[in-house]
Amino acid sequence: MPAVTARDLKFDVILVPEDEGFSAICLTADIASCGSTEEEALRMVTEAIELYIEGLSDSEIAALPTATHHRVTLRRG
């Protein structure tokens, strides 16, 4: 089996509007960053994820959890 590389990985990132820009949160890697625009926040969190991946072994990369998405709706009143 070939080694897993960062090119093979996909990370889900949540963008959260803040008072002055955006937070970008990657729950899979437990990494967050921010930027004044959505694009900057995504670029910054991508760089942080790349740095994080550099320090992992192939087995650690393979063990990263796979995210699933669920939307929860709350009804008020």
Backbone as JSON, one array per atom type, in Angstrom:
{
  "sequence": "MPAVTARDLKFDVILVPEDEGFSAICLTADIASCGSTEEEALRMVTEAIELYIEGLSDSEIAALPTATHHRVTLRRG",
  "N": [[0.85, -1.18, 0.0], [0.62, 2.21, -0.9], [2.26, 5.06, 0.6], [0.41, 7.38, 2.56], [-0.26, 10.67, 1.65], [-0.34, 14.26, 2.14], [-1.7, 15.2, -0.04], [-3.62, 13.32, -0.51], [-5.54, 13.66, 1.38], [-8.56, 14.94, 2.78], [-9.98, 17.59, 4.49], [-12.56, 18.72, 6.54], [-13.7, 21.98, 7.0], [-14.98, 24.46, 9.07], [-16.39, 27.59, 8.66], [-16.72, 30.49, 10.55], [-18.41, 33.45, 10.98], [-17.05, 36.33, 12.49], [-16.79, 39.24, 14.67], [-14.73, 40.78, 13.54], [-13.87, 39.57, 10.94], [-13.23, 36.15, 10.09], [-13.41, 32.95, 11.64], [-11.77, 29.87, 11.14], [-12.31, 26.53, 11.42], [-11.07, 23.34, 11.93], [-12.22, 20.41, 12.78], [-11.43, 17.74, 12.61], [-8.63, 17.69, 12.73], [-8.32, 19.17, 14.97], [-7.73, 21.94, 14.84], [-7.54, 25.46, 14.51], [-7.9, 28.64, 12.93], [-7.72, 32.06, 11.79], [-8.93, 34.86, 9.84], [-9.17, 37.98, 8.03], [-10.87, 37.85, 5.9], [-13.01, 35.37, 4.29], [-11.48, 33.88, 2.49], [-8.86, 34.37, 3.36], [-8.96, 33.27, 5.94], [-9.41, 30.56, 5.29], [-7.05, 30.02, 3.87], [-5.15, 30.37, 5.9], [-5.89, 28.37, 7.79], [-5.51, 26.14, 6.21], [-2.73, 26.2, 5.84], [-1.98, 25.77, 8.51], [-2.97, 23.16, 8.9], [-1.39, 21.77, 7.05], [1.15, 22.06, 8.24], [0.7, 20.66, 10.59], [0.24, 18.04, 9.6], [2.75, 17.44, 8.55], [4.19, 16.64, 10.78], [3.24, 14.13, 11.42], [3.22, 10.54, 11.41], [2.78, 8.01, 8.83], [0.98, 6.1, 9.81], [-0.3, 7.52, 11.83], [-1.55, 9.5, 10.33], [-3.29, 7.9, 8.84], [-4.97, 7.13, 10.87], [-6.5, 9.32, 11.47], [-9.66, 10.74, 12.27], [-12.71, 10.35, 10.38], [-14.85, 12.8, 9.3], [-18.34, 13.29, 9.81], [-21.39, 14.72, 8.71], [-24.08, 16.4, 10.19], [-27.13, 18.06, 10.44], [-28.76, 19.91, 12.85], [-31.94, 20.82, 13.84], [-33.62, 23.16, 15.72], [-36.65, 23.85, 17.28], [-38.42, 26.62, 18.34], [-40.7, 27.86, 20.74]],
  "CA": [[0.0, 0.0, 0.0], [1.46, 3.41, -0.95], [2.17, 5.96, 1.75], [-0.6, 8.43, 2.48], [0.33, 12.0, 1.64], [-1.31, 15.34, 2.36], [-2.5, 15.35, -1.25], [-4.69, 12.34, -0.47], [-6.42, 13.93, 2.51], [-9.55, 16.02, 2.73], [-10.37, 18.02, 5.82], [-13.71, 19.61, 6.59], [-13.43, 23.21, 7.74], [-16.16, 25.29, 9.35], [-16.12, 29.03, 8.72], [-17.63, 31.17, 11.47], [-18.24, 34.9, 10.95], [-16.75, 36.97, 13.77], [-16.92, 40.7, 14.58], [-13.71, 41.32, 12.64], [-13.33, 38.55, 10.06], [-13.76, 34.8, 10.13], [-12.65, 31.85, 12.22], [-11.81, 28.65, 10.35], [-12.11, 25.46, 12.4], [-10.96, 21.98, 11.41], [-12.43, 19.54, 13.93], [-10.71, 16.48, 12.42], [-7.25, 17.86, 13.2], [-8.37, 20.02, 16.15], [-6.95, 23.12, 14.48], [-8.33, 26.63, 14.16], [-7.16, 29.83, 12.55], [-8.65, 33.14, 11.48], [-8.51, 35.81, 8.82], [-10.1, 39.09, 7.87], [-11.84, 37.42, 4.89], [-13.17, 33.91, 4.23], [-10.34, 33.34, 1.76], [-7.68, 34.42, 4.22], [-9.14, 32.29, 7.01], [-9.19, 29.24, 4.7], [-5.62, 29.9, 3.57], [-4.42, 30.24, 7.16], [-6.14, 27.05, 8.39], [-4.86, 25.16, 5.33], [-1.32, 26.2, 6.21], [-1.85, 25.13, 9.83], [-3.18, 21.73, 8.71], [-0.2, 21.25, 6.38], [2.22, 21.97, 9.24], [0.31, 19.57, 11.5], [0.42, 16.78, 8.88], [4.19, 17.19, 8.41], [4.72, 16.0, 11.98], [2.6, 12.85, 11.67], [3.64, 9.36, 10.66], [1.73, 7.49, 7.95], [-0.05, 5.43, 10.6], [-1.07, 8.56, 12.52], [-2.4, 10.11, 9.32], [-4.36, 6.94, 8.52], [-5.87, 7.02, 12.02], [-7.31, 10.53, 11.66], [-11.08, 10.41, 12.14], [-13.45, 10.84, 9.23], [-15.96, 13.62, 9.77], [-19.67, 13.14, 9.23], [-22.14, 15.97, 8.87], [-25.48, 16.31, 10.57], [-27.7, 19.37, 10.76], [-29.74, 19.81, 13.91], [-32.89, 21.92, 13.79], [-34.32, 23.4, 16.98], [-37.88, 24.63, 17.14], [-38.69, 27.42, 19.54], [-42.05, 28.37, 20.89]],
  "C": [[0.89, 1.24, 0.0], [1.24, 4.29, 0.28], [1.1, 7.02, 1.5], [0.11, 9.77, 2.53], [-0.76, 13.04, 1.87], [-2.19, 15.54, 1.14], [-3.7, 14.42, -1.26], [-5.77, 12.69, 0.55], [-7.37, 15.08, 2.24], [-9.96, 16.32, 4.15], [-11.57, 18.95, 5.71], [-13.37, 20.79, 7.49], [-14.73, 23.98, 7.88], [-15.71, 26.73, 9.41], [-17.18, 29.7, 9.58], [-17.38, 32.67, 11.36], [-18.01, 35.44, 12.37], [-16.93, 38.48, 13.59], [-15.95, 41.3, 13.57], [-13.09, 40.2, 11.81], [-14.02, 37.21, 10.25], [-12.82, 33.89, 10.9], [-12.82, 30.65, 11.3], [-11.42, 27.51, 11.28], [-12.11, 24.11, 11.7], [-11.06, 21.03, 12.61], [-11.64, 18.24, 13.82], [-9.3, 16.57, 12.99], [-7.17, 18.72, 14.46], [-7.5, 21.26, 15.97], [-7.9, 24.25, 14.13], [-7.39, 27.75, 13.77], [-8.19, 30.91, 12.23], [-8.08, 34.02, 10.38], [-9.54, 36.9, 8.68], [-11.14, 38.81, 6.79], [-11.98, 35.9, 4.94], [-11.95, 33.27, 3.57], [-9.08, 33.3, 2.62], [-7.78, 33.39, 5.35], [-8.91, 30.86, 6.49], [-7.72, 29.01, 4.38], [-4.81, 29.66, 4.85], [-4.65, 28.86, 7.8], [-5.54, 25.95, 7.52], [-3.38, 25.06, 5.65], [-1.1, 25.51, 7.55], [-2.03, 23.62, 9.73], [-1.96, 21.09, 8.06], [0.96, 21.08, 7.37], [1.94, 20.83, 10.22], [0.61, 18.22, 10.85], [1.9, 16.43, 8.75], [4.77, 16.44, 9.6], [4.13, 14.63, 12.28], [3.22, 11.72, 10.85], [2.49, 8.91, 9.76], [0.62, 6.83, 8.75], [-0.91, 6.43, 11.38], [-2.01, 9.26, 11.55], [-3.57, 9.19, 9.0], [-5.38, 6.84, 9.65], [-6.71, 8.27, 12.26], [-8.78, 10.19, 11.44], [-11.68, 11.0, 10.87], [-14.66, 11.6, 9.76], [-17.26, 13.21, 9.07], [-20.44, 14.42, 9.54], [-23.59, 15.68, 9.21], [-25.95, 17.74, 10.89], [-28.8, 19.14, 11.78], [-30.65, 21.05, 13.84], [-33.61, 22.0, 15.13], [-35.55, 24.25, 16.71], [-38.14, 25.35, 18.46], [-40.15, 27.8, 19.54], [-43.05, 27.33, 20.88]]
}
